[in-house]
Amino acid sequence: METLLYTAELIQDGGTYKLVVQDLVRDTVQTTPIPRAAVDRLPAFLSTLGAKLSSSLPRARR
């Protein structure tokens, strides 16, 4: 069974951006402003993170 632990939203309000992360286990919310340059790099960051995480997972024995 899957359990949702966190949600994250990137919100644009005019020319500013903010990241809102909700911890569903602890029932907390954190909000932080994000510079436009970081928003622009987000797809590359997520791709790099995904590649690093998938390469660090243990491989099944055959």
N, C-alpha and C positions, 0 to 999 in steps of 0.2 A: 504494500500500500504506500502510495506517495503522500508526503506531508509537505505542504507549502510552508517554508520557513521565513522567507523574505519576499518583499515586492520592492521594485525600484521604478521610479518614474523620472524622466527628464522633462522638465517643464520650461517652455519659453514664454516669457512675459515681456512683450515689447522687444527690447534689445538685450534682455538679460536672461540667463538660464539658471535653473536650480535643480539639484538632484534631491529627490525625496526617497528615502529608504525606510520602509516599515518593517520592523522586526515583529513577526506575528506570534512568536513564542513569548516574548517579553512584553508585548503590547506597547512598543515604543516607536517613535518616528523621529528620524534625524533629517534635517534639511540643510543643505550647504550650497552656496553659490558656486557656479562652474563657469570659468572663462570660456569665451567662444572658441579659442584655440584648442582647448581640451575637448569641447563638443565635436569639433572638426576631426580630431584624432581618435574619437571613440570607436568607430568601426575597425580601425587598424589595431587598437589596443585589445578589443574583444577577440579579434582573430588571433593575435599573438598569444593571448591568455589561453584561448581554447587549444591552440597547438601545443603549448607548454604543458597544459594539464593532461591532454590526451597522451602525450609522450611519457608522462610520469606515472600513468596508471599501470598497475601490474598486468603483465600479459598472461593469459590463460595457458596452462601447459597442454601440449598436444601429445 
